[in-house]
Amino acid sequence: MNSIQKIREENNPFIQILMLVFYAIVGLAGVSFVALALIYFQYGGGILRDMSWMTGNNPYYLPAQRMLLTAQQIGLFVVPALLLAKTEGKKLDVFYGFKRPKGELLFIVLLIMICAMPVLEWVTQINQKMVLPEAFKGIEKWMKEAEDQGMETTKALLKMDNIGVFFLNIGMIALLPAIAEELLFRGGLQRSLSRLYNNPHVAIWFAAFIFSAIHMQFYGFLPRLLLGAAFGYLYFWSGSLWYAIIGHFINNAYAVCAAWYMQKNNIPLSEADKTMDIAWYGYVISAILTFLLFRYFKNKTE
């Protein structure tokens, strides 16, 4: 009798994707229930009968809003990624690839995120000028209303009157989403799609599309799609999820730090919606430098 146990093969990638969806539904429902129970005991039953506090209009309920949003991040993104690795009987660091990052490559990721800002701004301008045909004006109106409501909620969360709230936002808006979303979309979804299609580029862009779509921010869809693809290539080339997480963190942390700076200098947060005033060649330089840095990152990892 052979005493060497055969290494267990992974499930079919399509089955893995279905498991991710199932675990996401269960995780979101379970963790949100726990969060709402805690909110109920802290604020009373009235808060559950009128959920308008989720818009962030009442500062008194901001802690409850932060608690629920954090729970949703964990339940929707972290839980399914962890359960998939557990189902496959793999260690998390091996299954998703958490090789120790190199300092030089981390610095390149930082340069990529900085140099890409102008070209992403240009793509954002194009996206915001999107106009649907007359037959879809109702959908366009709904999209704009949803976008405006989401912006108001974001501005409410970004109001920081002390350094403690600043670090809280760094954790909740920058660090947690970077880890949670990269675990699911790059570690879980992109990995399974790569096995399903046997084509890394299809997997990267498909995962980036879903990553952007799930945020339900239609007038920021294109720049978020490009960011998702960028994180996907960092993961694919390096084999380590850390670079995608760090890039994601830098992008989100910049928004928090910009909001903090604006408030400290009495600049209204509404000014953040205004686009950069950059000459056309600035966007070209941004695109070229970003491309060259990606090529350098790829060559260094190879």
JOBELLIN-V717781 format. One record per helix or strand of 2 or more residues. SS is the DSSP state (alpha for helix, beta for strand). FROM is the first residue (numbers start at 1). LEN is the number of residues. Records with the same first field share a line. If there is no record, write none. Layout:
BEGIN
SS = FROM-LEN  FROM-LEN
END
This chain:
BEGIN
alpha = 13-31  46-4  51-5  59-29  92-5  103-26  134-24  163-35  200-14  218-21  241-24  269-5  280-22
END
